[in-house]
Amino acid sequence: MSNGSLEVMQNVSANLRQARQQQGYSQERLAERAGISRRMLVNIEAGESNASIATVDKLASALGLSFAEVVRPPPLADKVPGLPLRIWQGERADSHASLLESVTKPGVTLELWRWQLAAGDSYYAEADAPGCHEVLYVLEGSLQVQLAQQSHTLQAGETLTFASDQVYSYHNRDAVACAFTKNILMYPHGALAAE
């Protein structure tokens, strides 16, 4: 993960390698299915690459796994797999994101996240898979959400739902930290949501 914890990067490395081998994919084939370079996959599996959240999600989808299954500690790890798990850490200590829960049912995955952005900080996201949506709820402070065609500023207690299959970003323009939750509704690799 971009600025993710070493523990999460090690989890991703082990889980991707194990799932890829169990499913009989070469690194080249998995990279092609996920739409990333083979070199990037090699580096991720070696624990030498700090992949973005979107890249890890693409790899998980290509393997038919949820994002949570890829970032959790491997099943054979000494600790019990579980959540919450800090996935992203910004350059400032007050900027971070944790995956709180993930539920996968046939045809859909729902994730619950808690985010915090330090005063003046931003987070830039890659587009999610087609059909994905986010629901944001601001807990504290003010959050600006920049979408491809529009910008929204949310105050504490306000919500926003948007299709996240576009490039988007979060900005905290205030002098105090902003905290918010986000739910991500995702569909299997290649499947579109019925609108």
C-alpha positions as CSV (number, residue, x, y, z in Angstrom):
1,M,0.0,0.0,0.0
2,S,1.2,3.5,-0.6
3,N,2.8,4.4,2.7
4,G,1.2,1.2,4.2
5,S,2.6,-0.7,7.1
6,L,5.3,-3.2,6.7
7,E,3.1,-5.8,8.2
8,V,0.3,-5.2,5.6
9,M,2.9,-5.3,2.7
10,Q,4.2,-8.6,4.0
11,N,0.6,-9.9,4.2
12,V,-0.1,-8.9,0.7
13,S,3.1,-10.4,-0.6
14,A,2.4,-13.8,1.1
15,N,-1.3,-13.9,0.3
16,L,-0.9,-13.0,-3.4
17,R,1.9,-15.5,-4.0
18,Q,-0.1,-18.3,-2.2
19,A,-3.3,-17.6,-4.0
20,R,-1.6,-17.3,-7.4
21,Q,0.2,-20.6,-7.0
22,Q,-2.9,-22.4,-5.7
23,Q,-4.9,-21.2,-8.7
24,G,-2.1,-22.2,-11.1
25,Y,-1.3,-18.7,-12.5
26,S,2.1,-17.7,-13.6
27,Q,3.1,-14.2,-12.5
28,E,2.8,-13.1,-16.1
29,R,-0.8,-14.4,-16.4
30,L,-1.9,-12.8,-13.1
31,A,-0.4,-9.5,-14.0
32,E,-2.2,-9.6,-17.4
33,R,-5.5,-10.4,-15.7
34,A,-5.1,-7.6,-13.2
35,G,-3.9,-5.0,-15.8
36,I,-0.5,-4.4,-14.2
37,S,3.1,-5.0,-15.3
38,R,4.7,-8.4,-14.5
39,R,7.6,-6.4,-12.9
40,M,5.2,-4.7,-10.5
41,L,3.8,-8.1,-9.5
42,V,7.2,-9.6,-9.0
43,N,8.2,-6.7,-6.7
44,I,4.9,-6.9,-4.7
45,E,5.3,-10.7,-4.2
46,A,8.9,-10.1,-3.1
47,G,7.8,-7.4,-0.6
48,E,9.8,-4.8,-2.4
49,S,7.0,-2.7,-3.8
50,N,4.7,-0.3,-1.9
51,A,1.6,-0.9,-4.1
52,S,-1.4,1.4,-4.2
53,I,-4.7,0.3,-2.7
54,A,-6.2,0.2,-6.2
55,T,-3.4,-2.1,-7.5
56,V,-3.9,-4.5,-4.6
57,D,-7.6,-4.5,-5.3
58,K,-7.0,-5.3,-9.0
59,L,-4.9,-8.2,-8.0
60,A,-7.4,-9.5,-5.5
61,S,-10.2,-9.2,-8.1
62,A,-8.1,-11.1,-10.7
63,L,-7.8,-13.9,-8.2
64,G,-11.4,-13.9,-7.2
65,L,-10.6,-12.7,-3.7
66,S,-11.8,-9.7,-1.6
67,F,-9.4,-6.9,-0.8
68,A,-9.6,-7.9,2.9
69,E,-8.5,-11.5,2.1
70,V,-5.3,-10.1,0.5
71,V,-4.4,-7.7,3.3
72,R,-5.1,-9.8,6.3
73,P,-2.4,-11.9,7.9
74,P,-2.0,-15.3,6.1
75,P,-4.1,-18.1,7.6
76,L,-1.0,-19.9,8.8
77,A,0.4,-16.8,10.6
78,D,0.9,-17.0,14.3
79,K,-1.7,-14.3,14.9
80,V,-5.4,-14.6,14.4
81,P,-6.5,-13.0,11.0
82,G,-8.7,-10.0,11.6
83,L,-9.6,-6.5,11.3
84,P,-9.3,-3.6,11.9
85,L,-6.1,-3.2,10.0
86,R,-4.3,0.0,9.1
87,I,-3.9,-0.1,5.3
88,W,-2.7,3.4,4.5
89,Q,-0.4,5.8,6.4
90,G,0.1,9.3,5.0
91,E,3.3,11.2,5.4
92,R,1.8,13.0,8.4
93,A,1.1,10.9,11.5
94,D,-2.5,12.2,11.6
95,S,-3.3,10.9,8.1
96,H,-4.2,7.2,8.0
97,A,-6.9,4.8,6.9
98,S,-8.0,1.5,8.4
99,L,-10.1,-1.3,7.0
100,L,-12.6,-2.0,9.8
101,E,-14.7,-4.8,8.3
102,S,-15.3,-6.6,5.0
103,V,-18.3,-8.7,4.1
104,T,-18.4,-10.8,0.9
105,K,-21.5,-12.4,-0.5
106,P,-22.2,-13.9,-3.9
107,G,-21.7,-11.1,-6.4
108,V,-20.8,-8.3,-4.0
109,T,-18.3,-7.2,-1.4
110,L,-18.9,-4.4,1.1
111,E,-16.0,-2.8,3.0
112,L,-16.2,-0.3,5.9
113,W,-13.2,2.0,6.4
114,R,-12.3,4.8,8.8
115,W,-10.1,7.6,7.4
116,Q,-8.4,10.5,8.9
117,L,-6.7,13.4,7.1
118,A,-4.4,15.8,8.9
119,A,-4.9,19.5,8.5
120,G,-4.0,20.5,5.0
121,D,-3.5,17.0,3.8
122,S,-4.9,15.1,0.7
123,Y,-5.3,11.6,-0.6
124,Y,-5.4,10.8,-4.4
125,A,-7.1,7.6,-5.4
126,E,-7.0,5.6,-8.6
127,A,-10.3,4.6,-10.2
128,D,-11.9,1.5,-8.8
129,A,-13.4,-1.3,-11.0
130,P,-16.5,-0.5,-13.0
131,G,-19.7,-0.5,-10.9
132,C,-18.0,0.3,-7.6
133,H,-19.5,3.0,-5.3
134,E,-18.5,4.8,-2.1
135,V,-20.6,6.2,0.7
136,L,-18.8,8.7,2.8
137,Y,-19.9,10.0,6.2
138,V,-17.9,12.8,7.9
139,L,-17.4,12.3,11.6
140,E,-15.3,15.4,12.4
141,G,-14.1,18.4,10.5
142,S,-14.6,19.2,6.8
143,L,-13.8,17.0,3.8
144,Q,-13.6,18.1,0.2
145,V,-14.1,15.3,-2.4
146,Q,-12.9,16.0,-5.8
147,L,-14.4,13.9,-8.6
148,A,-13.6,14.1,-12.3
149,Q,-16.4,16.5,-13.1
150,Q,-17.4,18.0,-9.7
151,S,-16.3,18.9,-6.2
152,H,-18.2,18.4,-2.9
153,T,-17.4,19.9,0.5
154,L,-18.9,17.9,3.4
155,Q,-19.2,19.0,7.0
156,A,-19.5,16.7,10.1
157,G,-22.7,14.8,9.9
158,E,-23.0,15.0,6.1
159,T,-22.8,12.1,3.6
160,L,-21.9,11.6,-0.1
161,T,-22.4,8.7,-2.4
162,F,-20.6,8.5,-5.7
163,A,-19.4,6.0,-8.4
164,S,-15.7,5.4,-7.6
165,D,-14.8,4.0,-11.0
166,Q,-13.2,7.3,-11.7
167,V,-10.1,9.1,-10.4
168,Y,-11.0,11.0,-7.2
169,S,-9.3,12.6,-4.3
170,Y,-10.0,13.7,-0.6
171,H,-8.7,17.0,0.7
172,N,-8.8,18.5,4.2
173,R,-8.5,22.3,3.7
174,D,-9.0,23.1,7.4
175,A,-6.6,23.7,10.2
176,V,-7.8,20.6,12.2
177,A,-7.9,16.9,11.4
178,C,-10.9,15.5,9.4
179,A,-12.3,12.0,10.2
180,F,-14.7,10.1,8.1
181,T,-16.0,6.6,7.4
182,K,-16.4,5.2,4.0
183,N,-18.3,2.1,2.7
184,I,-17.2,0.7,-0.6
185,L,-19.6,-1.5,-2.6
186,M,-17.7,-3.7,-5.1
187,Y,-18.6,-6.3,-7.6
188,P,-16.6,-9.3,-8.8
189,H,-13.8,-8.7,-11.4
190,G,-15.5,-7.9,-14.7
191,A,-19.0,-7.8,-13.3
192,L,-21.1,-4.6,-13.4
193,A,-23.7,-3.6,-10.9
194,A,-27.2,-3.5,-12.0
195,E,-28.3,0.1,-12.1
